[in-house]
Amino acid sequence: MTYLGIECDSLRGRFTVPEERVAKYLPLLEETKTKNVISYSDMEQLVGKLVSLECAVPAGMWYVREPYSPMRNSGVSPDSKKM
């Protein structure tokens, strides 16, 4: 069964990310790795995508929460106008 874009396998008790979604997110991650600077809004989008995969990636929450620290320390609030 697919729920919110994640494959839920109740027989094996696991969640998996469909290949189409992996193919969609990998180029975005690769592009981000090559940048020296990333905008706040781009970081928000990236973190949002990764959070949506959290249940399918063991220990994923530990890696996804790390980007929140620089976002919090940037001085930009979530409701600020972003460019």
C-alpha positions as CSV (number, residue, x, y, z in Angstrom):
1,M,0.0,0.0,0.0
2,T,1.2,3.5,-0.7
3,Y,0.5,6.3,1.8
4,L,1.8,9.8,1.3
5,G,4.2,8.6,-1.3
6,I,5.8,6.0,0.9
7,E,5.4,2.2,0.3
8,C,4.0,0.6,3.5
9,D,4.6,-3.1,3.6
10,S,2.6,-4.5,6.6
11,L,3.7,-8.1,6.0
12,R,7.4,-7.3,6.4
13,G,6.9,-4.4,8.7
14,R,8.8,-1.8,6.8
15,F,8.5,1.4,4.7
16,T,10.3,2.0,1.4
17,V,10.7,4.9,-0.8
18,P,9.5,4.3,-4.4
19,E,12.2,4.5,-7.1
20,E,10.4,7.4,-8.8
21,R,10.8,9.5,-5.7
22,V,14.4,8.6,-5.2
23,A,15.1,9.6,-8.9
24,K,13.4,12.9,-8.2
25,Y,15.3,13.7,-5.0
26,L,18.8,12.5,-5.8
27,P,19.5,15.2,-8.4
28,L,18.4,17.9,-5.9
29,L,20.7,16.5,-3.3
30,E,23.6,16.3,-5.7
31,E,23.1,19.8,-6.9
32,T,23.0,21.1,-3.3
33,K,26.3,19.3,-2.5
34,T,28.0,21.3,-5.1
35,K,26.9,24.7,-3.8
36,N,29.0,26.9,-1.5
37,V,26.0,28.9,-0.4
38,I,22.4,27.8,-0.2
39,S,19.4,30.2,0.4
40,Y,17.2,29.8,3.4
41,S,14.2,29.0,1.2
42,D,16.1,26.3,-0.7
43,M,17.2,24.8,2.6
44,E,13.6,24.8,3.8
45,Q,12.5,23.0,0.6
46,L,15.3,20.4,0.9
47,V,14.7,19.7,4.6
48,G,10.9,19.4,3.9
49,K,11.6,16.8,1.3
50,L,13.9,14.8,3.6
51,V,11.5,15.0,6.5
52,S,8.8,13.4,4.2
53,L,11.1,10.4,3.9
54,E,11.9,10.1,7.6
55,C,9.8,7.0,8.3
56,A,11.4,5.0,5.5
57,V,15.0,5.8,6.4
58,P,16.3,4.1,9.6
59,A,17.7,6.8,11.9
60,G,16.7,9.4,9.3
61,M,15.5,11.8,11.9
62,W,19.0,12.3,13.3
63,Y,20.3,13.4,9.9
64,V,17.2,15.5,8.9
65,R,17.2,17.5,12.2
66,E,20.8,18.7,11.7
67,P,20.0,21.3,9.1
68,Y,17.5,23.0,11.5
69,S,20.4,24.3,13.7
70,P,22.0,26.6,11.1
71,M,18.5,27.6,9.9
72,R,17.6,28.6,13.5
73,N,20.9,30.4,14.0
74,S,20.6,32.3,10.7
75,G,18.5,35.0,12.3
76,V,15.8,34.5,9.6
77,S,12.4,33.6,11.0
78,P,10.1,31.2,9.1
79,D,7.6,34.0,8.5
80,S,10.3,36.4,7.1
81,K,10.2,37.4,3.5
82,K,12.7,35.2,1.7
83,M,14.4,35.7,-1.7
